[in-house]
């Protein structure tokens, strides 16, 4: 049985202790802002070209810059953040406290992500992913209702102990913007566990973005151009549109619409599509 407590009672000491222990995790989570905006590459190949995103209403902007050596953080690397957020959320459920950092073993993390924790290639991926997570830089006004105030930051800091068997005692500290978001905006969202299993970067992106949009209404209509920007995709617009329309194994209906002479994609729940 999950050990829940009244959120009005905050047990900081117990929360910090659990942050450094292996614990059973309640459910898979991600941060709402990381789901809404293009914070990472969706390509399997290393990306070095910056992402420069501005929302259609010009309210939000985000620039993502890759490290010259490690490349830009990939959407698969964000699985580590999904694990971290899931652990933090579980701790908050039990103590009312969201720790700003957590410590864990490579075994604990890789097992949660469905990767063989004893495979050398997964240890290599974990180390490389941490480098990309910590070195990709951001500039924008996404967090804390920052308005026109633009801030430069990275999402995490990390350290670990390197051993003959791999890496242990991995500690990840979140940027203050993420911490503020977790503690004040209820920003952690339960996501479909298929996100961890998906091998297509584009589908992995849609499984979070579209699910979040459809949680508010039964359908979401967006221009192909805007959707491509949100997916950090660099194909031709025609190739991108055709690829999206070809997806028939996602949990919604996908169709093309013309709205005000602009090509759009309509995502809708299966129930709405049958109505």
Beta strands, then each sheet from edge to edge (+ up, - down):
strand 1: 29-31
strand 2: 51-54
strand 3: 61-65
strand 4: 101-104
strand 5: 137-140
strand 6: 151-153
strand 7: 156-163
strand 8: 166-174
strand 9: 188-190
strand 10: 219-223
strand 11: 253-259
strand 12: 262-268
sheet 1: 1+ 9-
sheet 2: 2+ 3- 5+ 6-
sheet 3: 4+ 8- 7+
sheet 4: 10+ 12- 11+
end
